[in-house]
């Protein structure tokens, strides 16, 4: 199991995620990256999977696929 960061570091990561959630649109990747960092600070073994699961839970199959497609389109 990954080691948890200190409480202040976890709170800072969570605050950064909340800020990214308020200021960026879905599909930009900023929310996902901030959530990955927050999960990593909390000691998650696979923080990308935690963020992905949250995305699928919130947006469902069609919405999640649309966000992934939008993100790939921006990169390429």
DRENTORKOL-3810 file (N, C-alpha, C; in nm, 4 decimals):
REM DRENTORKOL-3810
@n.u->0.0838; n.v->-0.1178; n.w->0.0000; ca.u->0.0000; ca.v->0.0000; ca.w->0.0000; c.u->0.0883; c.v->0.1241; c.w->0.0000
@n.u->0.0485; n.v->0.2221; n.w->-0.0784; ca.u->0.1239; ca.v->0.3463; ca.w->-0.0860; c.u->0.1096; c.v->0.4231; c.w->0.0455
@n.u->0.2126; n.v->0.4982; n.w->0.0764; ca.u->0.2134; ca.v->0.5733; ca.w->0.2023; c.u->0.1354; c.v->0.7032; c.w->0.1870
@n.u->0.0547; n.v->0.7344; n.w->0.2864; ca.u->-0.0210; ca.v->0.8593; ca.w->0.2866; c.u->0.0713; c.v->0.9768; c.w->0.3131
@n.u->0.0394; n.v->1.0886; n.w->0.2528; ca.u->0.1110; ca.v->1.2120; ca.w->0.2800; c.u->0.0576; c.v->1.2701; c.w->0.4111
@n.u->0.1224; n.v->1.3735; n.w->0.4579; ca.u->0.0766; ca.v->1.4362; ca.w->0.5820; c.u->-0.0611; c.v->1.4994; c.w->0.5604
@n.u->-0.1289; n.v->1.5253; n.w->0.6683; ca.u->-0.2633; ca.v->1.5813; ca.w->0.6608; c.u->-0.2643; c.v->1.7146; c.w->0.5863
@n.u->-0.1665; n.v->1.7987; n.w->0.6119; ca.u->-0.1633; ca.v->1.9288; ca.w->0.5442; c.u->-0.1398; c.v->1.9121; c.w->0.3937
@n.u->-0.0585; n.v->1.8136; n.w->0.3537; ca.u->-0.0360; ca.v->1.7886; ca.w->0.2111; c.u->-0.1619; c.v->1.7327; c.w->0.1442
@n.u->-0.2338; n.v->1.6458; n.w->0.2149; ca.u->-0.3586; ca.v->1.5917; ca.w->0.1610; c.u->-0.4625; c.v->1.7014; c.w->0.1456
@n.u->-0.4705; n.v->1.7900; n.w->0.2453; ca.u->-0.5660; ca.v->1.9010; ca.w->0.2376; c.u->-0.5310; c.v->1.9964; c.w->0.1233
@n.u->-0.4016; n.v->2.0214; n.w->0.1033; ca.u->-0.3588; ca.v->2.1094; ca.w->-0.0053; c.u->-0.3939; c.v->2.0481; c.w->-0.1405
@n.u->-0.3749; n.v->1.9164; n.w->-0.1554; ca.u->-0.4082; ca.v->1.8489; ca.w->-0.2799; c.u->-0.5589; c.v->1.8534; c.w->-0.3045
@n.u->-0.6374; n.v->1.8347; n.w->-0.1995; ca.u->-0.7827; ca.v->1.8402; ca.w->-0.2128; c.u->-0.8279; c.v->1.9806; c.w->-0.2506
@n.u->-0.7650; n.v->2.0817; n.w->-0.1916; ca.u->-0.7989; ca.v->2.2208; ca.w->-0.2228; c.u->-0.7647; c.v->2.2523; c.w->-0.3691
@n.u->-0.6516; n.v->2.2004; n.w->-0.4170; ca.u->-0.6132; ca.v->2.2202; ca.w->-0.5567; c.u->-0.7148; c.v->2.1546; c.w->-0.6504
@n.u->-0.7638; n.v->2.0364; n.w->-0.6116; ca.u->-0.8662; ca.v->1.9696; ca.w->-0.6923; c.u->-0.9941; c.v->2.0525; c.w->-0.6950
@n.u->-1.0380; n.v->2.1016; n.w->-0.5808; ca.u->-1.1602; ca.v->2.1816; ca.w->-0.5751; c.u->-1.1465; c.v->2.3071; c.w->-0.6617
@n.u->-1.0296; n.v->2.3679; n.w->-0.6595; ca.u->-1.0057; ca.v->2.4875; ca.w->-0.7416; c.u->-1.0114; c.v->2.4523; c.w->-0.8906
@n.u->-0.9473; n.v->2.3401; n.w->-0.9286; ca.u->-0.9501; ca.v->2.2970; ca.w->-1.0685; c.u->-1.0928; c.v->2.2633; c.w->-1.1115
@n.u->-1.1691; n.v->2.2046; n.w->-1.0219; ca.u->-1.3073; ca.v->2.1677; ca.w->-1.0522; c.u->-1.3921; c.v->2.2916; c.w->-1.0806
@n.u->-1.3649; n.v->2.4002; n.w->-1.0101; ca.u->-1.4430; ca.v->2.5219; ca.w->-1.0269; c.u->-1.4007; c.v->2.6015; c.w->-1.1499
@n.u->-1.2735; n.v->2.5956; n.w->-1.1872; ca.u->-1.2223; ca.v->2.6844; ca.w->-1.2904; c.u->-1.2014; c.v->2.6206; c.w->-1.4269
@n.u->-1.2092; n.v->2.4875; n.w->-1.4372; ca.u->-1.1871; ca.v->2.4245; ca.w->-1.5674; c.u->-1.3104; c.v->2.3467; c.w->-1.6107
@n.u->-1.3216; n.v->2.3269; n.w->-1.7409; ca.u->-1.4345; ca.v->2.2553; ca.w->-1.7968; c.u->-1.4018; c.v->2.1063; c.w->-1.8059
@n.u->-1.5012; n.v->2.0206; n.w->-1.7995; ca.u->-1.4766; ca.v->1.8772; ca.w->-1.8173; c.u->-1.4158; c.v->1.8504; c.w->-1.9548
@n.u->-1.3181; n.v->1.7618; n.w->-1.9604; ca.u->-1.2536; ca.v->1.7266; ca.w->-2.0857; c.u->-1.1202; c.v->1.7952; c.w->-2.1075
@n.u->-1.0865; n.v->1.8925; n.w->-2.0243; ca.u->-0.9592; ca.v->1.9617; ca.w->-2.0383; c.u->-0.8437; c.v->1.8825; c.w->-1.9789
@n.u->-0.8728; n.v->1.7981; n.w->-1.8819; ca.u->-0.7689; ca.v->1.7173; ca.w->-1.8194; c.u->-0.7177; c.v->1.7739; c.w->-1.6884
@n.u->-0.7489; n.v->1.8982; n.w->-1.6590; ca.u->-0.7010; ca.v->1.9604; ca.w->-1.5355; c.u->-0.7685; c.v->1.9005; c.w->-1.4136
@n.u->-0.8980; n.v->1.8747; n.w->-1.4246; ca.u->-0.9709; ca.v->1.8119; ca.w->-1.3138; c.u->-0.9167; c.v->1.6723; c.w->-1.2861
@n.u->-0.8969; n.v->1.5968; n.w->-1.3931; ca.u->-0.8480; ca.v->1.4593; ca.w->-1.3798; c.u->-0.7106; c.v->1.4586; c.w->-1.3138
@n.u->-0.6205; n.v->1.5456; n.w->-1.3608; ca.u->-0.4853; ca.v->1.5507; ca.w->-1.3050; c.u->-0.4873; c.v->1.5903; c.w->-1.1577
@n.u->-0.5724; n.v->1.6844; n.w->-1.1219; ca.u->-0.5815; ca.v->1.7275; ca.w->-0.9828; c.u->-0.6387; c.v->1.6165; c.w->-0.8946
@n.u->-0.7361; n.v->1.5421; n.w->-0.9471; ca.u->-0.7938; ca.v->1.4312; ca.w->-0.8713; c.u->-0.6931; c.v->1.3177; c.w->-0.8545
@n.u->-0.6123; n.v->1.2931; n.w->-0.9579; ca.u->-0.5065; ca.v->1.1922; ca.w->-0.9487; c.u->-0.4079; c.v->1.2305; c.w->-0.8391
@n.u->-0.3688; n.v->1.3563; n.w->-0.8355; ca.u->-0.2736; ca.v->1.4017; ca.w->-0.7334; c.u->-0.3333; c.v->1.3906; c.w->-0.5941
@n.u->-0.4607; n.v->1.4248; n.w->-0.5804; ca.u->-0.5270; ca.v->1.4136; ca.w->-0.4510; c.u->-0.5325; c.v->1.2677; c.w->-0.4059
@n.u->-0.5639; n.v->1.1766; n.w->-0.4970; ca.u->-0.5693; ca.v->1.0341; ca.w->-0.4632; c.u->-0.4299; c.v->0.9813; c.w->-0.4277
@n.u->-0.3288; n.v->1.0299; n.w->-0.4996; ca.u->-0.1908; ca.v->0.9879; ca.w->-0.4709; c.u->-0.1490; c.v->1.0321; c.w->-0.3301
@n.u->-0.1838; n.v->1.1545; n.w->-0.2937; ca.u->-0.1506; ca.v->1.2060; ca.w->-0.1612; c.u->-0.2247; c.v->1.1294; c.w->-0.0514
@n.u->-0.3432; n.v->1.0780; n.w->-0.0855; ca.u->-0.4216; ca.v->1.0029; ca.w->0.0123; c.u->-0.3754; c.v->0.8584; c.w->0.0267
@n.u->-0.2805; n.v->0.8171; n.w->-0.0558; ca.u->-0.2234; ca.v->0.6836; ca.w->-0.0417; c.u->-0.2806; c.v->0.5796; c.w->-0.1351
@n.u->-0.3496; n.v->0.6192; n.w->-0.2402; ca.u->-0.4059; ca.v->0.5235; ca.w->-0.3351; c.u->-0.2934; c.v->0.4537; c.w->-0.4109
@n.u->-0.3074; n.v->0.3224; n.w->-0.4301; ca.u->-0.2062; ca.v->0.2463; ca.w->-0.5033; c.u->-0.2101; c.v->0.2785; c.w->-0.6517
@n.u->-0.3272; n.v->0.3025; n.w->-0.7063; ca.u->-0.3421; ca.v->0.3365; ca.w->-0.8477; c.u->-0.4327; c.v->0.4590; c.w->-0.8583
@n.u->-0.3763; n.v->0.5787; n.w->-0.8431; ca.u->-0.4597; ca.v->0.6991; ca.w->-0.8391; c.u->-0.5317; c.v->0.7285; c.w->-0.9712
@n.u->-0.4734; n.v->0.6866; n.w->-1.0854; ca.u->-0.5401; ca.v->0.7079; ca.w->-1.2129; c.u->-0.6696; c.v->0.6269; c.w->-1.2198
@n.u->-0.6670; n.v->0.5057; n.w->-1.1639; ca.u->-0.7869; ca.v->0.4224; ca.w->-1.1622; c.u->-0.8945; c.v->0.4839; c.w->-1.0729
@n.u->-0.8535; n.v->0.5447; n.w->-0.9632; ca.u->-0.9494; ca.v->0.6108; ca.w->-0.8737; c.u->-1.0179; c.v->0.7255; c.w->-0.9483
@n.u->-0.9394; n.v->0.8066; n.w->-1.0182; ca.u->-0.9957; ca.v->0.9197; ca.w->-1.0923; c.u->-1.0833; c.v->0.8710; c.w->-1.2076
@n.u->-1.0408; n.v->0.7663; n.w->-1.2756; ca.u->-1.1207; ca.v->0.7109; ca.w->-1.3852; c.u->-1.2530; c.v->0.6558; c.w->-1.3360
@n.u->-1.2509; n.v->0.5844; n.w->-1.2243; ca.u->-1.3737; ca.v->0.5283; ca.w->-1.1684; c.u->-1.4708; c.v->0.6392; c.w->-1.1295
@n.u->-1.4183; n.v->0.7461; n.w->-1.0750; ca.u->-1.5031; ca.v->0.8596; ca.w->-1.0369; c.u->-1.5663; c.v->0.9232; c.w->-1.1614
@n.u->-1.4891; n.v->0.9329; n.w->-1.2704; ca.u->-1.5404; ca.v->0.9897; ca.w->-1.3936; c.u->-1.6534; c.v->0.9022; c.w->-1.4492
@n.u->-1.6315; n.v->0.7701; n.w->-1.4547; ca.u->-1.7346; ca.v->0.6806; ca.w->-1.5083; c.u->-1.8595; c.v->0.6848; c.w->-1.4214
@n.u->-1.8409; n.v->0.6945; n.w->-1.2893; ca.u->-1.9541; ca.v->0.7005; ca.w->-1.1976; c.u->-2.0364; c.v->0.8278; c.w->-1.2201
@n.u->-1.9670; n.v->0.9380; n.w->-1.2399; ca.u->-2.0361; ca.v->1.0666; ca.w->-1.2525; c.u->-2.0997; c.v->1.0857; c.w->-1.3907
@n.u->-2.0277; n.v->1.0504; n.w->-1.4979; ca.u->-2.0731; ca.v->1.0805; ca.w->-1.6332; c.u->-2.1331; c.v->0.9615; c.w->-1.7078
@n.u->-2.1155; n.v->0.8401; n.w->-1.6569; ca.u->-2.1703; ca.v->0.7223; ca.w->-1.7234; c.u->-2.0882; c.v->0.6815; c.w->-1.8444
@n.u->-2.1382; n.v->0.5818; n.w->-1.9147; ca.u->-2.0649; ca.v->0.5249; ca.w->-2.0272; c.u->-2.0507; c.v->0.6244; c.w->-2.1438
@n.u->-2.1617; n.v->0.6831; n.w->-2.1858; ca.u->-2.1572; ca.v->0.7752; ca.w->-2.3001; c.u->-2.0831; c.v->0.9041; c.w->-2.2662
@n.u->-2.1127; n.v->0.9604; n.w->-2.1508; ca.u->-2.0489; ca.v->1.0864; ca.w->-2.1116; c.u->-1.9006; c.v->1.0706; c.w->-2.0889
@n.u->-1.8595; n.v->0.9597; n.w->-2.0255; ca.u->-1.7172; ca.v->0.9341; ca.w->-2.0025; c.u->-1.6422; c.v->0.9151; c.w->-2.1328
@n.u->-1.7031; n.v->0.8406; n.w->-2.2251; ca.u->-1.6404; ca.v->0.8191; ca.w->-2.3553; c.u->-1.6261; c.v->0.9512; c.w->-2.4313
@n.u->-1.7265; n.v->1.0373; n.w->-2.4199; ca.u->-1.7210; ca.v->1.1677; ca.w->-2.4869; c.u->-1.6083; c.v->1.2542; c.w->-2.4298
@n.u->-1.5897; n.v->1.2500; n.w->-2.2979; ca.u->-1.4822; ca.v->1.3282; ca.w->-2.2358; c.u->-1.3448; c.v->1.2763; c.w->-2.2791
@n.u->-1.3302; n.v->1.1452; n.w->-2.2853; ca.u->-1.2035; ca.v->1.0869; ca.w->-2.3290; c.u->-1.1748; c.v->1.1265; c.w->-2.4733
@n.u->-1.2764; n.v->1.1187; n.w->-2.5580; ca.u->-1.2600; ca.v->1.1564; ca.w->-2.6988; c.u->-1.2202; c.v->1.3035; c.w->-2.7108
@n.u->-1.2850; n.v->1.3890; n.w->-2.6318; ca.u->-1.2553; ca.v->1.5320; ca.w->-2.6341; c.u->-1.1112; c.v->1.5578; c.w->-2.5908
@n.u->-1.0666; n.v->1.4878; n.w->-2.4852; ca.u->-0.9296; ca.v->1.5045; ca.w->-2.4370; c.u->-0.8266; c.v->1.4586; c.w->-2.5383
@n.u->-0.8526; n.v->1.3472; n.w->-2.6049; ca.u->-0.7601; ca.v->1.2969; ca.w->-2.7087; c.u->-0.7536; c.v->1.3911; c.w->-2.8267
@n.u->-0.8679; n.v->1.4503; n.w->-2.8629; ca.u->-0.8724; ca.v->1.5440; ca.w->-2.9741; c.u->-0.7870; c.v->1.6662; c.w->-2.9442
@n.u->-0.7875; n.v->1.7131; n.w->-2.8187; ca.u->-0.7084; ca.v->1.8304; ca.w->-2.7804; c.u->-0.5584; c.v->1.8004; c.w->-2.7829
@n.u->-0.5201; n.v->1.6783; n.w->-2.7437; ca.u->-0.3774; ca.v->1.6412; ca.w->-2.7397; c.u->-0.3198; c.v->1.6290; c.w->-2.8796
@n.u->-0.3924; n.v->1.5645; n.w->-2.9675; ca.u->-0.3424; ca.v->1.5285; ca.w->-3.0997; c.u->-0.3550; c.v->1.6351; c.w->-3.1967
END
